[in-house]
Amino acid sequence: MKDRIKHIVAENASEILDIRRHLHANPELSFKEFETSKFVTAALDKWGIPYKNGFVETGIVAHIEGKKPSSKVIALRGDMDALPILEANDVPYKSKNEGVMHACGHDVHTSCVMGVAKALHSLRDEFEGTVKIIFQPGEERLPGGASLMIKEGALENPKASSILGQHVLPELEVGKVGFRSGMYMASADEVYFTVKGKGGHAALQHYLIDPVLITSHIIVALQQVVSRRCKPGVPCVLSFGSVHANGATNVIPNEVQVQGTFRTMDEEWRKEAHIIMKKMAEEMASSMGATCDFRVDVGYPFVYNDETLTAFAQSAAKDYLGEENVVDLDMRMTGEDFSFYTQHMPGCFYRLGVRNESKGLISGLHTPTFNVDEKCLEVGTGLMAYIAYRQLTV
């Protein structure tokens, strides 16, 4: 079966490549993937693959049914949305939608799961059970398309028992894949606070309540939440990327607005830290005569890869690609809404190598020059199809 899947994927390689280039040239932002959704459903119709659409408007769930559809149900996920980035690549399939770009590889993810759908559909008489293929909107934007698709029943009727997802990794050479069991990616919360004081002439500080100075104290003090309150061994990050005062060399503003991110891999500590940060910021501002409006927008949970499923998938990957092409991954403090699925069932989220230094394909995710070695399409499609098939035949 391994050789059959490789043969089927090779036969469909040019079509999968065309799909990826079409998607890359026509990116759409989170929860606005209307044309992408039409493109996917048109392909599914052409291939005779049944599906349900309209989840969160643009989401789709395709069903590949084997000989006994209800015997076992597994899910595969591909996200479809792009980012608000102006593409700088000079390629024939460069984004036609100015200021929107597939800079996170979701065009690759969608192309691969489309290829998986076509491959497994042709093999449906060779396995028992059902494969649900989830074409998901809105991974890049809170509250996350995964959470909304789950609420709208994407995992039900029939109910899936496990889920696989893959994501491009530009640090990893094309032809290789990576796995990590257990804690893998961090929860991702957005932190916002506004310090309000009394502005005025910068030379007359004795008349003022300086929100810039107070904000600087709060930012420094909040780092103690990570360094002094978090238990050793729990990954945790607090970073602030936007501090907006809108004053001048001789003008102290009335308020300062701050935005940042808080990330960890412990849900109990996550909730506790939100309370500690809010109390610390508000009380520190009050002690200096100011006020602080502090809020945390709760984002994605942390990604936990089920040990049994990940070991199974990693073993299948070694069989399919060769042991030398399967690597162990480190933890990452980036976030992923795939984590919502893993709260409902065992999941495995692994990485697909796309790097090729000889071709200059080395740019990081979320950059204007991100691109992939398109050999990854055959690897990603074939491997996911093989893992899914193996799951249904054990």
C-alpha positions in Angstrom: 0.0 0.0 0.0 2.9 2.4 0.7 4.0 2.0 -2.9 0.5 2.4 -4.2 0.0 5.6 -2.4 3.3 6.9 -3.6 2.3 6.0 -7.2 -1.1 7.7 -6.8 0.4 10.8 -5.4 3.0 10.9 -8.2 0.3 10.6 -10.8 -1.6 13.5 -9.2 1.5 15.6 -8.5 1.0 18.1 -11.3 -2.6 18.7 -10.3 -1.6 19.2 -6.7 1.1 21.7 -7.8 -1.5 23.6 -9.9 -3.8 23.7 -6.9 -1.1 25.1 -4.6 -0.1 27.8 -7.1 -3.8 28.8 -7.7 -4.3 29.1 -4.0 -1.1 31.0 -3.5 -2.0 33.5 -6.2 -5.5 34.0 -4.8 -5.1 34.3 -1.0 -8.0 35.4 1.3 -7.9 36.7 4.8 -9.3 34.8 7.8 -13.1 34.1 7.7 -13.2 35.6 4.2 -12.1 32.5 2.3 -15.2 32.6 0.0 -13.4 32.0 -3.4 -11.1 29.4 -1.8 -14.1 27.5 -0.4 -15.7 27.5 -3.9 -12.5 26.3 -5.4 -12.2 23.4 -3.0 -15.8 22.3 -3.4 -15.6 22.5 -7.2 -12.6 20.1 -7.0 -14.5 17.8 -4.6 -17.5 17.8 -6.9 -15.2 16.9 -9.9 -13.7 14.0 -8.0 -17.1 12.7 -6.7 -16.2 13.2 -3.1 -19.2 14.0 -0.8 -18.9 17.0 1.6 -20.8 19.4 3.8 -20.1 23.1 3.6 -21.2 26.3 5.2 -19.4 25.7 8.5 -18.5 29.2 9.8 -19.6 30.3 6.3 -16.5 29.0 4.4 -15.5 25.8 6.2 -16.0 22.4 4.5 -15.9 18.8 5.8 -15.4 16.1 3.1 -16.1 12.4 3.8 -14.2 9.5 2.4 -16.1 6.4 3.3 -14.6 3.0 3.3 -16.3 -0.4 3.2 -17.7 -0.1 6.8 -18.0 3.7 7.2 -19.0 3.6 10.9 -16.4 1.2 12.1 -13.8 3.9 12.7 -13.7 7.7 12.0 -10.6 9.8 11.8 -10.2 13.5 10.9 -7.5 15.3 8.9 -7.3 19.1 9.0 -6.1 21.7 6.5 -6.4 25.5 7.1 -7.2 27.8 4.3 -6.7 31.5 5.3 -3.8 33.9 4.4 -2.2 36.9 6.2 -2.3 40.7 5.7 1.2 40.8 4.2 2.3 42.3 0.9 4.2 39.6 -1.0 7.7 40.4 -2.2 8.4 37.1 -4.1 8.9 37.4 -7.8 7.2 34.2 -9.0 4.6 33.5 -11.6 2.0 32.6 -9.0 2.6 35.7 -6.8 -0.4 36.9 -4.9 -2.9 38.8 -7.1 -4.6 40.2 -4.0 -2.4 43.1 -3.0 -1.6 43.1 0.7 -2.7 39.5 1.2 -0.3 36.6 1.1 -0.1 32.9 2.0 2.9 33.6 4.2 2.2 30.8 6.6 1.9 27.9 4.2 -1.8 27.3 4.4 -1.9 27.0 0.6 0.4 24.0 1.1 -1.8 22.6 3.8 -5.0 22.9 1.8 -3.4 21.5 -1.4 -2.0 18.5 0.6 -5.4 17.6 2.2 -7.1 18.0 -1.2 -4.5 15.5 -2.6 -5.1 13.2 0.3 -8.9 13.3 -0.3 -8.4 12.4 -3.9 -5.9 9.6 -3.1 -8.0 8.0 -0.3 -11.2 8.3 -2.3 -9.5 6.1 -5.0 -8.6 3.6 -2.3 -11.9 3.6 -0.4 -12.5 -0.1 -1.1 -9.2 -0.9 0.6 -10.1 0.2 4.1 -12.9 0.2 6.6 -14.1 3.4 8.3 -14.4 7.0 7.4 -11.9 9.9 6.9 -13.3 13.4 7.6 -11.2 16.0 5.9 -11.7 19.4 7.5 -11.0 22.5 5.3 -10.9 25.1 8.0 -11.1 28.9 7.9 -9.7 31.5 10.2 -6.6 29.8 11.9 -4.8 33.2 12.0 -7.4 35.1 13.9 -9.2 34.9 17.2 -11.3 33.1 18.3 -9.8 30.6 15.8 -11.7 28.8 13.1 -11.2 25.5 14.8 -13.1 26.5 17.9 -16.0 27.7 15.7 -16.1 24.6 13.5 -16.2 22.4 16.5 -19.2 24.4 17.9 -21.0 24.0 14.6 -20.5 20.2 14.7 -17.7 19.6 12.3 -16.4 16.7 14.4 -19.8 15.1 14.7 -22.1 12.9 12.4 -20.0 10.8 12.3 -18.0 11.6 15.4 -14.2 11.5 14.8 -12.0 9.6 17.3 -8.7 11.3 16.4 -7.2 14.1 14.3 -4.0 14.8 12.3 -2.7 18.1 11.2 0.6 19.2 9.5 2.3 22.5 9.2 5.1 23.7 7.0 8.4 24.4 8.8 11.0 26.5 6.9 13.8 25.5 9.3 13.4 21.9 8.1 14.8 20.6 4.8 12.3 19.5 2.2 11.8 15.8 2.3 11.9 15.7 6.1 9.2 15.8 8.7 9.2 16.4 12.4 7.3 15.1 15.4 7.0 15.9 19.1 5.0 14.0 21.7 3.2 15.7 24.5 3.5 19.5 25.0 4.4 21.1 21.7 3.1 24.6 21.1 2.0 27.3 23.6 -1.3 28.8 24.4 -1.6 32.3 23.0 -3.4 35.2 24.7 -3.4 38.9 23.8 -2.7 41.4 26.5 -4.0 45.0 26.3 -3.8 47.8 28.9 -4.2 51.5 29.0 -2.6 53.7 31.6 -4.4 57.0 32.2 -2.7 59.9 34.0 -2.5 63.6 33.6 -0.5 65.0 30.7 1.0 68.4 29.9 4.3 70.2 29.4 7.2 67.8 29.9 9.1 70.5 31.8 6.4 70.9 34.4 6.4 67.3 35.7 5.3 68.4 39.2 1.9 69.2 37.8 1.5 65.9 36.0 0.8 62.2 36.5 3.2 60.8 33.9 1.6 57.7 32.2 4.7 57.0 30.2 6.9 56.6 33.3 4.2 54.6 35.1 3.7 52.3 32.0 7.5 51.6 32.0 7.3 50.5 35.6 4.4 48.3 34.9 6.0 46.6 31.9 9.2 45.9 33.9 7.2 44.7 36.9 5.0 42.3 34.9 8.1 40.4 33.8 8.2 39.1 37.4 5.1 37.1 36.7 7.2 34.9 34.4 10.5 35.0 36.4 9.1 34.8 40.0 5.6 33.5 40.0 5.7 30.8 37.3 6.7 27.3 38.5 10.1 26.1 37.3 9.7 23.8 34.3 6.6 25.5 32.9 7.3 27.2 29.6 6.1 30.8 29.8 6.6 34.0 27.8 5.3 37.6 28.3 6.2 40.1 25.5 5.0 43.6 24.6 5.3 44.6 21.0 3.3 47.9 20.9 3.6 50.9 23.3 1.8 53.9 22.0 2.1 57.2 23.9 1.5 59.8 21.1 3.4 62.6 23.0 6.4 64.6 21.9 9.8 65.7 23.2 8.1 68.3 25.4 4.6 66.8 25.7 3.5 64.2 28.2 0.3 62.5 26.9 -2.7 61.8 29.0 -2.5 58.0 28.4 -0.4 55.2 27.0 -1.7 52.1 25.2 0.2 48.8 25.4 -0.3 45.5 23.5 1.4 42.2 24.1 1.2 38.5 24.2 1.2 35.9 27.1 2.0 32.3 26.3 2.4 29.2 28.4 1.8 25.4 28.4 -0.1 25.0 31.7 -3.8 25.8 31.7 -4.1 26.3 35.5 -1.1 28.6 35.5 -2.5 30.4 32.5 -5.7 31.3 34.4 -3.8 32.3 37.5 -1.3 34.5 35.6 -4.2 36.5 34.0 -5.4 37.4 37.5 -1.9 38.3 38.8 -1.1 40.5 35.8 -4.3 42.4 36.0 -4.0 43.0 39.8 -0.3 44.0 39.6 -0.8 46.5 36.8 -3.9 48.1 38.3 -2.5 48.4 41.8 0.9 49.8 40.5 -0.9 52.4 38.5 -3.1 53.4 41.4 -0.1 53.7 43.7 1.3 56.3 41.4 -1.9 58.3 41.0 -3.0 56.8 37.7 -5.5 54.2 36.5 -5.0 51.2 34.4 -7.6 49.4 32.3 -6.2 45.9 31.8 -7.6 43.0 29.9 -6.6 39.7 28.5 -8.2 38.4 25.3 -8.1 34.6 25.8 -6.7 32.9 22.7 -5.8 29.4 21.7 -5.0 26.7 24.3 -1.6 24.9 24.1 -1.1 22.1 21.6 -0.7 18.7 23.2 0.2 15.8 21.0 -1.3 12.5 22.1 1.6 10.2 23.0 0.1 7.0 21.5 -1.1 8.7 18.2 2.1 10.6 17.8 4.2 7.5 18.2 2.1 5.7 15.7 2.3 8.6 13.2 6.0 8.9 13.6 6.5 5.2 13.1 4.4 5.4 9.9 6.5 8.4 8.7 9.7 6.4 9.2 8.2 3.6 7.2 7.0 5.9 4.4 10.0 8.4 4.2 12.9 6.5 5.8 14.1 6.9 9.4 16.7 9.4 8.3 14.0 11.8 7.2 12.0 11.9 10.4 13.3 14.2 13.2 12.4 15.1 16.7 11.1 18.6 17.3 11.7 21.1 20.1 8.9 22.9 21.9 7.7 26.1 20.3 6.1 29.1 22.0 4.1 30.0 18.8 0.4 29.2 18.9 -2.0 27.1 16.8 -5.8 26.7 16.9 -5.3 23.0 16.1 -5.2 22.9 19.9 -9.0 23.2 20.1 -9.3 19.8 18.4 -7.0 18.2 20.8 -9.2 19.2 23.7 -11.9 16.9 22.2 -9.9 13.9 21.0 -6.3 12.6 20.6 -4.4 14.7 18.1 -1.1 14.8 16.4 0.3 18.0 14.9 3.5 17.5 13.0 5.8 19.5 10.7 6.6 19.3 7.0 10.0 20.4 5.8 10.0 23.1 3.0 13.5 24.5 3.1 15.9 24.5 0.2 19.0 26.7 0.7 20.3 26.0 -2.8 17.1 27.6 -4.2 17.2 30.4 -1.7 14.0 29.1 0.0 15.0 30.0 3.5 12.6 32.8 4.6 10.7 32.4 7.8 6.9 32.2 8.3 4.9 35.4 8.2 7.5 37.2 6.1 7.0 38.8 2.6 9.5 36.5 1.0 8.3 33.2 2.5 8.0 30.4 -0.1 8.5 26.6 -0.2 10.2 24.0 -2.2 7.2 22.5 -3.9 8.6 19.0 -3.6 7.0 19.2 -0.1 3.6 18.7 -1.8 4.2 15.1 -2.7 5.8 14.4 0.7 3.0 16.1 2.7 0.2 14.5 0.6 1.6 11.0 0.5 2.6 10.9 4.2 -0.8 12.1 5.5 -2.6 9.7 3.2 -0.4 6.8 4.4 -0.8 7.6 8.1 -4.6 7.9 7.7 -4.7 4.6 5.8 -2.6 2.9 8.5 -4.9 4.2 11.2 -7.9 2.6 9.5 -6.3 -0.7 9.0 -4.7 -1.5 12.4 
